[in-house]
């Protein structure tokens, strides 16, 4: 089962799809929403950063653009090949977050949309292993879907606050902050389906919705209808 689920993600890296997303698209509004949020949480200039589960290297590139010294890690050789070909300012390495070890101690370790791809029993093990490479004052920054979102075929699980607290405790990490992110609403989903569906696309309206209305009113709602969690952990 694990191989099948992780293979689905691996197969997506025939192309570097994160690089094709634009902020005014349906998928791009979501991706750049949480990515830009975590990019602005701290000052990363001159910091040593690990992008664990780096995929095609887009987040690594954005972190490098913030002045960070970035190492990207991924279990997919195909993703590493794509990332290396596109992003020259990052050192990409092949490996598993369950077993990796580094000489460097990282000021920040990112796990952006990664832990949902691991078997549930491996999540706290991955965090405990990454903790070994975390600087004493370092932080682990995680994003993952909440239980409010339907499970997709390449995810083992989605998360809630009880799961988050249990995982952190098992990995012997402290929770600095839990941020509810995004917003689900049936009425607004219906509005968007009217703008963009398989029969037609009102491009100007849907792009305006994605770029202006969604980020301003729907992106960061701290309530129990959130689409995603952003978590900050420390030793």
C-alpha positions as CSV (number, residue, x, y, z in Angstrom):
1,X,0.0,0.0,0.0
2,X,2.8,2.4,0.9
3,X,4.5,1.8,-2.4
4,X,1.3,2.4,-4.3
5,X,0.5,5.7,-2.6
6,X,4.0,7.1,-2.8
7,X,4.3,5.9,-6.4
8,X,1.4,8.1,-7.3
9,X,3.3,11.2,-6.0
10,X,6.5,10.0,-7.7
11,X,4.7,9.7,-11.1
12,X,3.7,13.4,-10.9
13,X,7.3,14.4,-11.4
14,X,7.4,13.7,-15.1
15,X,7.1,17.4,-15.2
16,X,8.0,20.1,-12.6
17,X,4.3,21.0,-12.0
18,X,4.8,23.4,-9.1
19,X,6.8,25.7,-11.5
20,X,3.8,26.0,-13.8
21,X,1.3,27.2,-11.2
22,X,0.3,30.8,-11.2
23,X,-1.3,32.7,-8.3
24,X,-4.5,33.4,-10.3
25,X,-5.2,29.7,-11.0
26,X,-7.3,27.4,-8.9
27,X,-4.4,25.3,-7.7
28,X,-2.0,28.2,-7.6
29,X,-4.1,30.3,-5.3
30,X,-3.9,27.5,-2.7
31,X,-0.2,26.6,-3.2
32,X,1.1,30.2,-3.1
33,X,-1.3,31.0,-0.2
34,X,0.4,28.7,2.3
35,X,3.9,28.9,0.7
36,X,4.0,32.7,0.8
37,X,2.7,32.6,4.4
38,X,5.5,30.3,5.6
39,X,8.1,32.3,3.6
40,X,7.1,35.4,5.6
41,X,7.0,33.8,9.0
42,X,10.7,34.5,9.7
43,X,13.9,36.1,8.3
44,X,15.7,33.3,6.4
45,X,18.6,35.4,5.2
46,X,21.9,33.6,5.7
47,X,20.1,30.8,7.6
48,X,20.8,27.1,7.0
49,X,17.6,25.5,5.8
50,X,16.5,22.0,4.9
51,X,13.5,21.6,2.5
52,X,12.5,18.0,3.4
53,X,10.4,16.5,0.7
54,X,11.6,19.1,-1.7
55,X,9.9,17.6,-4.8
56,X,10.6,19.6,-8.0
57,X,12.4,22.3,-6.0
58,X,10.1,25.2,-6.2
59,X,9.9,25.9,-2.5
60,X,13.7,25.5,-2.2
61,X,14.1,28.1,-5.0
62,X,11.9,30.5,-3.2
63,X,13.8,30.0,0.1
64,X,17.1,30.6,-1.7
65,X,15.6,33.8,-3.1
66,X,15.1,34.9,0.6
67,X,18.9,34.5,1.1
68,X,18.8,31.1,2.8
69,X,21.4,28.4,2.3
70,X,19.1,25.5,1.2
71,X,19.5,21.8,1.0
72,X,16.6,19.9,-0.7
73,X,15.9,16.3,0.2
74,X,13.5,13.9,-1.5
75,X,13.0,10.2,-1.9
76,X,12.1,10.5,-5.6
77,X,15.2,10.4,-7.9
78,X,13.0,11.8,-10.7
79,X,12.1,14.9,-8.5
80,X,15.7,15.4,-7.6
81,X,16.7,15.3,-11.3
82,X,14.1,17.9,-12.2
83,X,15.0,20.2,-9.2
84,X,18.7,20.0,-9.9
85,X,18.1,20.9,-13.6
86,X,16.0,23.9,-12.7
87,X,17.4,25.4,-9.5
88,X,21.1,25.9,-9.5
89,X,21.4,27.6,-6.1
90,X,20.3,24.6,-4.0
91,X,22.1,21.3,-3.1
92,X,19.5,18.6,-3.8
93,X,20.1,15.1,-2.2
94,X,18.4,11.8,-2.5
95,X,17.2,10.2,0.7
96,X,14.4,9.4,3.1
97,X,13.3,11.7,5.9
98,X,13.1,8.5,8.1
99,X,16.8,7.8,7.8
100,X,18.6,10.9,6.6
101,X,21.5,12.4,8.6
102,X,23.4,15.6,8.0
103,X,26.6,17.2,9.3
104,X,25.0,20.6,9.3
105,X,22.5,21.7,12.0
106,X,19.6,23.5,10.3
107,X,18.1,26.7,11.6
108,X,14.8,25.8,9.8
109,X,13.5,22.5,8.5
110,X,10.5,22.7,6.2
111,X,8.0,19.9,5.7
112,X,5.5,21.5,3.3
113,X,2.7,19.1,2.2
114,X,4.9,16.1,3.0
115,X,3.7,14.2,6.1
116,X,0.3,13.2,4.6
117,X,2.3,11.0,2.2
118,X,3.8,8.9,5.0
119,X,2.2,6.0,6.7
120,X,0.7,7.2,10.0
121,X,3.1,5.2,12.1
122,X,6.1,6.8,10.4
123,X,5.2,10.5,10.9
124,X,6.5,10.9,14.4
125,X,9.5,8.7,13.5
126,X,10.3,11.1,10.6
127,X,10.1,14.1,12.9
128,X,12.2,12.5,15.6
129,X,14.9,11.7,13.0
130,X,14.8,15.3,11.6
131,X,15.1,16.7,15.1
132,X,18.7,15.3,15.2
133,X,19.6,17.7,12.5
134,X,17.8,20.7,14.0
135,X,19.9,23.5,15.6
136,X,19.2,24.1,19.3
137,X,17.1,27.2,18.6
138,X,15.9,25.9,15.3
139,X,12.3,25.4,14.1
140,X,10.4,22.8,12.1
141,X,7.8,24.4,9.9
142,X,5.1,22.0,8.7
143,X,2.0,22.4,6.5
144,X,-0.6,19.6,5.9
145,X,-4.3,19.3,5.1
146,X,-6.9,19.2,7.8
147,X,-9.5,16.6,8.4
148,X,-12.0,19.0,6.9
149,X,-10.6,18.2,3.4
150,X,-11.5,14.9,1.7
151,X,-8.7,12.3,1.6
152,X,-7.1,11.9,-1.9
153,X,-5.6,8.8,-3.3
154,X,-1.9,9.8,-2.7
155,X,-2.5,10.7,1.0
156,X,-2.5,8.3,3.9
157,X,-4.2,10.7,6.3
158,X,-5.2,14.3,7.0
159,X,-4.8,15.9,10.4
160,X,-6.5,17.6,13.4
161,X,-5.2,19.2,16.5
162,X,-5.4,16.0,18.6
163,X,-3.3,14.2,16.0
164,X,-0.8,17.1,15.8
165,X,-0.3,17.2,19.6
166,X,0.1,13.4,19.8
167,X,2.7,13.4,16.9
168,X,4.7,16.2,18.5
169,X,4.7,14.4,21.9
170,X,5.9,11.1,20.3
171,X,8.7,12.9,18.5
172,X,9.7,14.8,21.7
173,X,9.1,18.2,20.1
174,X,7.3,21.2,21.5
175,X,4.5,23.0,19.7
176,X,5.3,26.7,19.3
177,X,2.2,27.5,17.3
178,X,-0.7,26.0,15.5
179,X,-2.2,28.1,12.7
180,X,-5.5,27.3,11.0
181,X,-5.2,28.1,7.4
182,X,-7.6,28.4,4.5
183,X,-11.4,28.1,4.6
184,X,-14.1,25.7,3.4
185,X,-17.6,26.9,2.6
186,X,-20.2,25.2,0.4
187,X,-21.8,28.4,-0.8
188,X,-18.4,29.8,-1.9
189,X,-17.5,26.5,-3.6
190,X,-20.8,26.8,-5.6
191,X,-19.9,30.3,-6.7
192,X,-16.5,29.2,-7.9
193,X,-18.0,26.3,-9.8
194,X,-20.2,28.8,-11.6
195,X,-17.1,30.7,-12.6
196,X,-14.9,27.7,-13.5
197,X,-16.3,24.3,-14.5
198,X,-15.8,21.6,-17.1
199,X,-18.3,23.2,-19.5
200,X,-17.0,26.8,-19.5
201,X,-14.5,29.1,-17.7
202,X,-15.2,32.8,-17.1
203,X,-11.5,33.4,-17.0
204,X,-11.4,37.1,-16.1
205,X,-13.8,36.5,-13.2
206,X,-12.3,33.3,-11.9
207,X,-8.7,34.8,-12.1
208,X,-9.9,37.8,-10.2
209,X,-11.5,35.6,-7.6
210,X,-8.3,33.6,-7.2
211,X,-5.9,36.5,-7.1
212,X,-7.9,39.1,-5.1
213,X,-11.0,37.8,-3.3
214,X,-9.6,34.4,-2.1
215,X,-6.4,35.8,-0.6
216,X,-8.1,38.7,1.1
217,X,-11.1,37.0,2.6
218,X,-10.7,33.3,2.6
219,X,-7.0,32.4,2.8
220,X,-6.4,32.7,6.6
221,X,-9.5,32.0,8.7
222,X,-8.7,30.8,12.2
223,X,-11.6,28.6,12.7
224,X,-12.7,24.9,12.8
225,X,-13.5,25.0,9.0
226,X,-9.9,25.4,8.0
227,X,-8.5,23.5,5.0
228,X,-5.0,23.2,6.3
229,X,-2.7,23.5,9.4
230,X,0.6,25.3,9.6
231,X,2.6,24.1,12.6
232,X,5.8,25.4,14.1
233,X,7.7,23.0,16.3
234,X,10.9,23.4,18.3
235,X,13.1,21.3,20.7
